[in-house]
């Protein structure tokens, strides 16, 4: 299947990131505007009521800085997901939120875990590993772009800074890896030139026929017949009729 059929721009590439960004900013605006704190809707590990945070936790942020730090990565990585993995994007996003949320609920500290960073780690991990596993040059290049831009995120899956849910980051990272291993995507077939095919023979190649055994270039096609340069003159006579 041709590459262009896989990597085709659609409205989802813009709408999905836009909806995600608007959702987290709207929730934060409601908190500030009406003086409400939604932290209780975050993930609270190993407490039954804390499971609601699996669905609601990614939309809640503790501060403007927290919100801002998650906005650009969420938009960019979601756009990458829907452009390069369009058919699997929705499934990957939903399963990533659920799996990473439940994993955080299982391993997290006794505190409310909020923020979209877990989802961001799902996206970064999935895009990176899926590109490497596919071995397709475009997807591998995308993996390298993700590493170049967000490679430093890897340190935050470890408890190196207080106040950060490294459990959520680790859960997102492992969830993305799991989904990259299990979700099947269609990888475009790379175009093969004639000389790359197994049944290729040099004698049948039209380009190589322009070279002799010593590698000298021969102008023209050897199979072409010499042109007929005979000059033919045709005379047309017009009768002169008189009344």
ZADO-1210 file (C-alpha; in nm, 4 decimals, padded with zeros to 6 digits):
<atoms>
<atom x="00.0000" y="00.0000" z="00.0000" code="UNK" pos="1"/>
<atom x="00.1310" y="00.3421" z="-00.0884" code="UNK" pos="2"/>
<atom x="00.2742" y="00.5625" z="00.1838" code="UNK" pos="3"/>
<atom x="00.0468" y="00.8569" z="00.1075" code="UNK" pos="4"/>
<atom x="-00.2595" y="00.6467" z="00.1890" code="UNK" pos="5"/>
<atom x="-00.1255" y="00.5964" z="00.5420" code="UNK" pos="6"/>
<atom x="00.0111" y="00.9404" z="00.6201" code="UNK" pos="7"/>
<atom x="-00.2758" y="01.1586" z="00.5112" code="UNK" pos="8"/>
<atom x="-00.3699" y="01.4784" z="00.6890" code="UNK" pos="9"/>
<atom x="-00.7243" y="01.4811" z="00.8276" code="UNK" pos="10"/>
<atom x="-00.9337" y="01.6955" z="01.0585" code="UNK" pos="11"/>
<atom x="-00.8605" y="01.4560" z="01.3468" code="UNK" pos="12"/>
<atom x="-00.4959" y="01.5615" z="01.3441" code="UNK" pos="13"/>
<atom x="-00.6072" y="01.9081" z="01.4548" code="UNK" pos="14"/>
<atom x="-00.9344" y="01.8322" z="01.6338" code="UNK" pos="15"/>
<atom x="-00.8058" y="01.5637" z="01.8707" code="UNK" pos="16"/>
<atom x="-00.5230" y="01.7780" z="02.0179" code="UNK" pos="17"/>
<atom x="-00.7517" y="02.0821" z="02.0267" code="UNK" pos="18"/>
<atom x="-01.0231" y="01.8949" z="02.2169" code="UNK" pos="19"/>
<atom x="-00.7693" y="01.7579" z="02.4659" code="UNK" pos="20"/>
<atom x="-00.6146" y="02.0988" z="02.5309" code="UNK" pos="21"/>
<atom x="-00.9518" y="02.2728" z="02.5601" code="UNK" pos="22"/>
<atom x="-01.0708" y="02.0060" z="02.8048" code="UNK" pos="23"/>
<atom x="-00.7844" y="02.0479" z="03.0524" code="UNK" pos="24"/>
<atom x="-00.7902" y="02.4274" z="03.0281" code="UNK" pos="25"/>
<atom x="-01.1686" y="02.4409" z="03.0730" code="UNK" pos="26"/>
<atom x="-01.1520" y="02.2294" z="03.3883" code="UNK" pos="27"/>
<atom x="-00.8777" y="02.4529" z="03.5302" code="UNK" pos="28"/>
<atom x="-01.0775" y="02.7678" z="03.4401" code="UNK" pos="29"/>
<atom x="-01.3856" y="02.6314" z="03.6193" code="UNK" pos="30"/>
<atom x="-01.1760" y="02.5640" z="03.9315" code="UNK" pos="31"/>
<atom x="-01.0335" y="02.9169" z="03.9320" code="UNK" pos="32"/>
<atom x="-01.3559" y="03.0931" z="03.8315" code="UNK" pos="33"/>
<atom x="-01.5802" y="02.9262" z="04.0898" code="UNK" pos="34"/>
<atom x="-01.3218" y="02.8529" z="04.3575" code="UNK" pos="35"/>
<atom x="-01.3623" y="02.4760" z="04.3282" code="UNK" pos="36"/>
<atom x="-01.0935" y="02.2156" z="04.3915" code="UNK" pos="37"/>
<atom x="-01.1296" y="01.8977" z="04.1880" code="UNK" pos="38"/>
<atom x="-00.8298" y="01.7185" z="04.3395" code="UNK" pos="39"/>
<atom x="-01.0649" y="01.4713" z="04.5095" code="UNK" pos="40"/>
<atom x="-01.1455" y="01.3424" z="04.1606" code="UNK" pos="41"/>
<atom x="-00.7857" y="01.2352" z="04.1084" code="UNK" pos="42"/>
<atom x="-00.6505" y="00.8834" z="04.1433" code="UNK" pos="43"/>
<atom x="-00.6183" y="00.7747" z="04.5042" code="UNK" pos="44"/>
<atom x="-00.4271" y="00.4438" z="04.5111" code="UNK" pos="45"/>
<atom x="-00.5861" y="00.1323" z="04.6561" code="UNK" pos="46"/>
<atom x="-00.9004" y="00.3113" z="04.7630" code="UNK" pos="47"/>
<atom x="-01.2146" y="00.2072" z="04.5787" code="UNK" pos="48"/>
<atom x="-01.3418" y="00.5642" z="04.5519" code="UNK" pos="49"/>
<atom x="-01.0031" y="00.6639" z="04.4077" code="UNK" pos="50"/>
<atom x="-01.0722" y="00.4644" z="04.0915" code="UNK" pos="51"/>
<atom x="-01.2811" y="00.7503" z="03.9558" code="UNK" pos="52"/>
<atom x="-00.9537" y="00.9339" z="03.9059" code="UNK" pos="53"/>
<atom x="-00.8658" y="00.6912" z="03.6258" code="UNK" pos="54"/>
<atom x="-01.1189" y="00.8792" z="03.4120" code="UNK" pos="55"/>
<atom x="-01.1131" y="01.2259" z="03.5660" code="UNK" pos="56"/>
<atom x="-00.7559" y="01.2608" z="03.6926" code="UNK" pos="57"/>
<atom x="-00.5931" y="01.3467" z="03.3551" code="UNK" pos="58"/>
<atom x="-00.8117" y="01.6582" z="03.3235" code="UNK" pos="59"/>
<atom x="-00.7205" y="01.8052" z="03.6637" code="UNK" pos="60"/>
<atom x="-00.4093" y="02.0168" z="03.7300" code="UNK" pos="61"/>
<atom x="-00.2796" y="02.1643" z="04.0490" code="UNK" pos="62"/>
<atom x="-00.1402" y="02.4920" z="03.9149" code="UNK" pos="63"/>
<atom x="-00.1039" y="02.7044" z="03.6048" code="UNK" pos="64"/>
<atom x="00.2568" y="02.5894" z="03.5664" code="UNK" pos="65"/>
<atom x="00.1479" y="02.2262" z="03.5874" code="UNK" pos="66"/>
<atom x="-00.1176" y="02.2905" z="03.3243" code="UNK" pos="67"/>
<atom x="00.1171" y="02.4804" z="03.0931" code="UNK" pos="68"/>
<atom x="00.3885" y="02.2129" z="03.1112" code="UNK" pos="69"/>
<atom x="00.1399" y="01.9498" z="02.9968" code="UNK" pos="70"/>
<atom x="-00.0340" y="02.1507" z="02.7248" code="UNK" pos="71"/>
<atom x="00.2261" y="02.1517" z="02.4450" code="UNK" pos="72"/>
<atom x="00.3432" y="01.7905" z="02.4827" code="UNK" pos="73"/>
<atom x="-00.0192" y="01.6717" z="02.4907" code="UNK" pos="74"/>
<atom x="-00.1058" y="01.8652" z="02.1742" code="UNK" pos="75"/>
<atom x="00.2072" y="01.7684" z="01.9793" code="UNK" pos="76"/>
<atom x="00.2099" y="01.3995" z="02.0692" code="UNK" pos="77"/>
<atom x="-00.1645" y="01.3605" z="02.0107" code="UNK" pos="78"/>
<atom x="-00.1190" y="01.5188" z="01.6683" code="UNK" pos="79"/>
<atom x="00.1650" y="01.2755" z="01.5921" code="UNK" pos="80"/>
<atom x="-00.0511" y="00.9827" z="01.7024" code="UNK" pos="81"/>
<atom x="-00.3458" y="01.0759" z="01.4802" code="UNK" pos="82"/>
<atom x="-00.1293" y="01.1558" z="01.1789" code="UNK" pos="83"/>
<atom x="00.0987" y="00.8516" z="01.1766" code="UNK" pos="84"/>
<atom x="-00.1284" y="00.5958" z="01.3497" code="UNK" pos="85"/>
<atom x="-00.4720" y="00.7243" z="01.2570" code="UNK" pos="86"/>
<atom x="-00.6582" y="00.3910" z="01.2567" code="UNK" pos="87"/>
<atom x="-00.5185" y="00.2864" z="01.5947" code="UNK" pos="88"/>
<atom x="-00.5115" y="00.6333" z="01.7556" code="UNK" pos="89"/>
<atom x="-00.8479" y="00.6292" z="01.9349" code="UNK" pos="90"/>
<atom x="-00.7972" y="00.2783" z="02.0691" code="UNK" pos="91"/>
<atom x="-00.4447" y="00.3614" z="02.1826" code="UNK" pos="92"/>
<atom x="-00.5549" y="00.6768" z="02.3624" code="UNK" pos="93"/>
<atom x="-00.8478" y="00.5173" z="02.5468" code="UNK" pos="94"/>
<atom x="-00.6599" y="00.2029" z="02.6482" code="UNK" pos="95"/>
<atom x="-00.3583" y="00.4117" z="02.7469" code="UNK" pos="96"/>
<atom x="-00.5663" y="00.6261" z="02.9834" code="UNK" pos="97"/>
<atom x="-00.7321" y="00.3222" z="03.1410" code="UNK" pos="98"/>
<atom x="-00.4237" y="00.1016" z="03.1757" code="UNK" pos="99"/>
<atom x="-00.1917" y="00.3741" z="03.3030" code="UNK" pos="100"/>
<atom x="-00.4609" y="00.4968" z="03.5451" code="UNK" pos="101"/>
<atom x="-00.5228" y="00.1525" z="03.6915" code="UNK" pos="102"/>
<atom x="-00.1508" y="00.0874" z="03.7169" code="UNK" pos="103"/>
<atom x="-00.1056" y="00.4160" z="03.9033" code="UNK" pos="104"/>
<atom x="-00.3898" y="00.3160" z="04.1349" code="UNK" pos="105"/>
<atom x="-00.2067" y="-00.0080" z="04.2107" code="UNK" pos="106"/>
<atom x="00.1479" y="00.1224" z="04.2688" code="UNK" pos="107"/>
<atom x="00.1032" y="00.4874" z="04.3645" code="UNK" pos="108"/>
<atom x="00.1617" y="00.6572" z="04.6989" code="UNK" pos="109"/>
<atom x="-00.1308" y="00.7383" z="04.9272" code="UNK" pos="110"/>
<atom x="-00.2074" y="01.0728" z="04.7699" code="UNK" pos="111"/>
<atom x="-00.4200" y="01.2177" z="04.4894" code="UNK" pos="112"/>
<atom x="-00.2545" y="01.1757" z="04.1501" code="UNK" pos="113"/>
<atom x="-00.3716" y="01.4301" z="03.8937" code="UNK" pos="114"/>
<atom x="-00.2626" y="01.5712" z="03.5602" code="UNK" pos="115"/>
<atom x="-00.2285" y="01.4683" z="03.1952" code="UNK" pos="116"/>
<atom x="00.1391" y="01.3763" z="03.2301" code="UNK" pos="117"/>
<atom x="00.0544" y="01.0056" z="03.2552" code="UNK" pos="118"/>
<atom x="-00.1219" y="01.0260" z="02.9183" code="UNK" pos="119"/>
<atom x="00.1745" y="01.2159" z="02.7742" code="UNK" pos="120"/>
<atom x="00.4063" y="00.9338" z="02.8799" code="UNK" pos="121"/>
<atom x="00.1704" y="00.6838" z="02.7172" code="UNK" pos="122"/>
<atom x="00.1855" y="00.8751" z="02.3886" code="UNK" pos="123"/>
<atom x="00.5615" y="00.9315" z="02.3932" code="UNK" pos="124"/>
<atom x="00.6324" y="00.5686" z="02.4823" code="UNK" pos="125"/>
<atom x="00.3904" y="00.4257" z="02.2250" code="UNK" pos="126"/>
<atom x="00.5144" y="00.6452" z="01.9395" code="UNK" pos="127"/>
<atom x="00.8784" y="00.5756" z="02.0205" code="UNK" pos="128"/>
<atom x="00.8560" y="00.1977" z="02.0586" code="UNK" pos="129"/>
<atom x="00.6068" y="00.1461" z="01.7761" code="UNK" pos="130"/>
<atom x="00.8381" y="00.3263" z="01.5359" code="UNK" pos="131"/>
<atom x="01.1365" y="00.1174" z="01.6439" code="UNK" pos="132"/>
<atom x="00.9413" y="-00.2093" z="01.6230" code="UNK" pos="133"/>
<atom x="00.7982" y="-00.1264" z="01.2788" code="UNK" pos="134"/>
<atom x="01.1459" y="-00.0631" z="01.1294" code="UNK" pos="135"/>
<atom x="00.9842" y="00.1665" z="00.8732" code="UNK" pos="136"/>
<atom x="01.2116" y="00.4595" z="00.7991" code="UNK" pos="137"/>
<atom x="00.9443" y="00.7279" z="00.8497" code="UNK" pos="138"/>
<atom x="00.8259" y="00.5848" z="01.1811" code="UNK" pos="139"/>
<atom x="01.1820" y="00.5321" z="01.3038" code="UNK" pos="140"/>
<atom x="01.2541" y="00.8948" z="01.2159" code="UNK" pos="141"/>
<atom x="00.9464" y="00.9969" z="01.4177" code="UNK" pos="142"/>
<atom x="01.0777" y="00.7946" z="01.7129" code="UNK" pos="143"/>
<atom x="01.4052" y="00.9843" z="01.6949" code="UNK" pos="144"/>
<atom x="01.2171" y="01.3161" z="01.6856" code="UNK" pos="145"/>
<atom x="01.0273" y="01.2176" z="02.0013" code="UNK" pos="146"/>
<atom x="01.3544" y="01.1236" z="02.1714" code="UNK" pos="147"/>
<atom x="01.5142" y="01.4506" z="02.0648" code="UNK" pos="148"/>
<atom x="01.2271" y="01.6652" z="02.1944" code="UNK" pos="149"/>
<atom x="01.1115" y="01.4691" z="02.4977" code="UNK" pos="150"/>
<atom x="01.4008" y="01.2368" z="02.5787" code="UNK" pos="151"/>
<atom x="01.4643" y="01.4103" z="02.9106" code="UNK" pos="152"/>
<atom x="01.1215" y="01.2927" z="03.0293" code="UNK" pos="153"/>
<atom x="01.2694" y="00.9505" z="03.0980" code="UNK" pos="154"/>
<atom x="01.4242" y="01.0747" z="03.4234" code="UNK" pos="155"/>
<atom x="01.0838" y="01.1556" z="03.5717" code="UNK" pos="156"/>
<atom x="00.9753" y="00.7931" z="03.5818" code="UNK" pos="157"/>
<atom x="01.2024" y="00.7754" z="03.8864" code="UNK" pos="158"/>
<atom x="01.1411" y="00.9436" z="04.2263" code="UNK" pos="159"/>
<atom x="01.3893" y="01.2272" z="04.1731" code="UNK" pos="160"/>
<atom x="01.1655" y="01.5196" z="04.2689" code="UNK" pos="161"/>
<atom x="00.9050" y="01.5674" z="04.5403" code="UNK" pos="162"/>
<atom x="00.5531" y="01.6616" z="04.4407" code="UNK" pos="163"/>
<atom x="00.5682" y="01.4792" z="04.1055" code="UNK" pos="164"/>
<atom x="00.3743" y="01.1594" z="04.0458" code="UNK" pos="165"/>
<atom x="00.6602" y="00.9488" z="03.9168" code="UNK" pos="166"/>
<atom x="00.4290" y="00.6486" z="03.9590" code="UNK" pos="167"/>
<atom x="00.1930" y="00.8022" z="03.7031" code="UNK" pos="168"/>
<atom x="00.4839" y="00.8678" z="03.4680" code="UNK" pos="169"/>
<atom x="00.6168" y="00.5151" z="03.5055" code="UNK" pos="170"/>
<atom x="00.2694" y="00.3705" z="03.4549" code="UNK" pos="171"/>
<atom x="00.2246" y="00.5756" z="03.1381" code="UNK" pos="172"/>
<atom x="00.5641" y="00.4722" z="03.0058" code="UNK" pos="173"/>
<atom x="00.4996" y="00.1008" z="03.0649" code="UNK" pos="174"/>
<atom x="00.1463" y="00.1274" z="02.9252" code="UNK" pos="175"/>
<atom x="00.2762" y="00.2836" z="02.6038" code="UNK" pos="176"/>
<atom x="00.5315" y="00.0042" z="02.5681" code="UNK" pos="177"/>
<atom x="00.2633" y="-00.2589" z="02.6270" code="UNK" pos="178"/>
<atom x="00.0338" y="-00.1033" z="02.3667" code="UNK" pos="179"/>
<atom x="00.3188" y="-00.0752" z="02.1154" code="UNK" pos="180"/>
<atom x="00.3724" y="-00.4498" z="02.1536" code="UNK" pos="181"/>
<atom x="00.0069" y="-00.5513" z="02.1305" code="UNK" pos="182"/>
<atom x="-00.1730" y="-00.3064" z="01.9009" code="UNK" pos="183"/>
<atom x="-00.1350" y="-00.3926" z="01.5347" code="UNK" pos="184"/>
<atom x="-00.0956" y="-00.1130" z="01.2832" code="UNK" pos="185"/>
<atom x="-00.0636" y="-00.1155" z="00.9066" code="UNK" pos="186"/>
<atom x="00.2869" y="-00.0204" z="00.8042" code="UNK" pos="187"/>
<atom x="00.3182" y="00.1129" z="00.4480" code="UNK" pos="188"/>
<atom x="00.5266" y="-00.1004" z="00.2180" code="UNK" pos="189"/>
<atom x="00.8474" y="00.0606" z="00.1080" code="UNK" pos="190"/>
<atom x="00.8913" y="00.1012" z="-00.2639" code="UNK" pos="191"/>
<atom x="01.1405" y="-00.1430" z="-00.4130" code="UNK" pos="192"/>
<atom x="01.3358" y="-00.0541" z="-00.7233" code="UNK" pos="193"/>
<atom x="01.3926" y="-00.3128" z="-00.9934" code="UNK" pos="194"/>
<atom x="01.7520" y="-00.3683" z="-00.8876" code="UNK" pos="195"/>
<atom x="01.6355" y="-00.4536" z="-00.5311" code="UNK" pos="196"/>
<atom x="01.4075" y="-00.7362" z="-00.6447" code="UNK" pos="197"/>
<atom x="01.5210" y="-01.0983" z="-00.6237" code="UNK" pos="198"/>
<atom x="01.4512" y="-01.1739" z="-00.9905" code="UNK" pos="199"/>
<atom x="01.6553" y="-00.8772" z="-01.1136" code="UNK" pos="200"/>
<atom x="01.9063" y="-00.9482" z="-01.3923" code="UNK" pos="201"/>
<atom x="02.1521" y="-00.6934" z="-01.5240" code="UNK" pos="202"/>
<atom x="02.1033" y="-00.8076" z="-01.8829" code="UNK" pos="203"/>
<atom x="01.7368" y="-00.7028" z="-01.8807" code="UNK" pos="204"/>
<atom x="01.7903" y="-00.3642" z="-01.7193" code="UNK" pos="205"/>
<atom x="01.7361" y="-00.0870" z="-01.9790" code="UNK" pos="206"/>
<atom x="01.9712" y="00.1525" z="-01.8017" code="UNK" pos="207"/>
<atom x="02.2638" y="-00.0893" z="-01.7799" code="UNK" pos="208"/>
<atom x="02.2297" y="-00.1607" z="-02.1518" code="UNK" pos="209"/>
<atom x="02.3802" y="00.1827" z="-02.2099" code="UNK" pos="210"/>
<atom x="02.7174" y="00.0547" z="-02.0826" code="UNK" pos="211"/>
<atom x="02.9537" y="-00.1897" z="-02.2477" code="UNK" pos="212"/>
<atom x="03.1480" y="-00.4637" z="-02.0703" code="UNK" pos="213"/>
<atom x="03.4219" y="-00.2172" z="-01.9735" code="UNK" pos="214"/>
<atom x="03.1773" y="00.0308" z="-01.8217" code="UNK" pos="215"/>
<atom x="03.1869" y="00.2821" z="-02.1069" code="UNK" pos="216"/>
<atom x="02.8696" y="00.4734" z="-02.1756" code="UNK" pos="217"/>
<atom x="02.6980" y="00.4051" z="-02.5056" code="UNK" pos="218"/>
<atom x="02.4671" y="00.6723" z="-02.6396" code="UNK" pos="219"/>
<atom x="02.1253" y="00.5632" z="-02.7523" code="UNK" pos="220"/>
<atom x="01.9427" y="00.2384" z="-02.6997" code="UNK" pos="221"/>
<atom x="02.1207" y="-00.0599" z="-02.8471" code="UNK" pos="222"/>
<atom x="01.7921" y="-00.2234" z="-02.9314" code="UNK" pos="223"/>
<atom x="01.6754" y="00.0679" z="-03.1401" code="UNK" pos="224"/>
<atom x="01.6817" y="00.0140" z="-03.5121" code="UNK" pos="225"/>
<atom x="01.8683" y="00.2706" z="-03.7229" code="UNK" pos="226"/>
<atom x="01.6455" y="00.5402" z="-03.8552" code="UNK" pos="227"/>
<atom x="01.5505" y="00.5358" z="-04.2178" code="UNK" pos="228"/>
<atom x="01.7048" y="00.8571" z="-04.3542" code="UNK" pos="229"/>
<atom x="01.5899" y="00.8038" z="-04.7157" code="UNK" pos="230"/>
<atom x="01.4515" y="01.1232" z="-04.8644" code="UNK" pos="231"/>
<atom x="01.1303" y="01.0727" z="-05.0535" code="UNK" pos="232"/>
<atom x="00.9915" y="01.3432" z="-05.2773" code="UNK" pos="233"/>
<atom x="00.6333" y="01.3293" z="-05.3911" code="UNK" pos="234"/>
<atom x="00.5098" y="01.5337" z="-05.6842" code="UNK" pos="235"/>
<atom x="00.1496" y="01.6358" z="-05.7143" code="UNK" pos="236"/>
<atom x="00.0244" y="01.7379" z="-06.0574" code="UNK" pos="237"/>
<atom x="-00.2669" y="01.9672" z="-06.1060" code="UNK" pos="238"/>
<atom x="-00.4433" y="01.9362" z="-06.4339" code="UNK" pos="239"/>
<atom x="-00.5033" y="02.2566" z="-06.6266" code="UNK" pos="240"/>
<atom x="-00.8527" y="02.2349" z="-06.7664" code="UNK" pos="241"/>
<atom x="-00.9730" y="02.4913" z="-07.0131" code="UNK" pos="242"/>
<atom x="-01.3343" y="02.5500" z="-07.1078" code="UNK" pos="243"/>
</atoms>
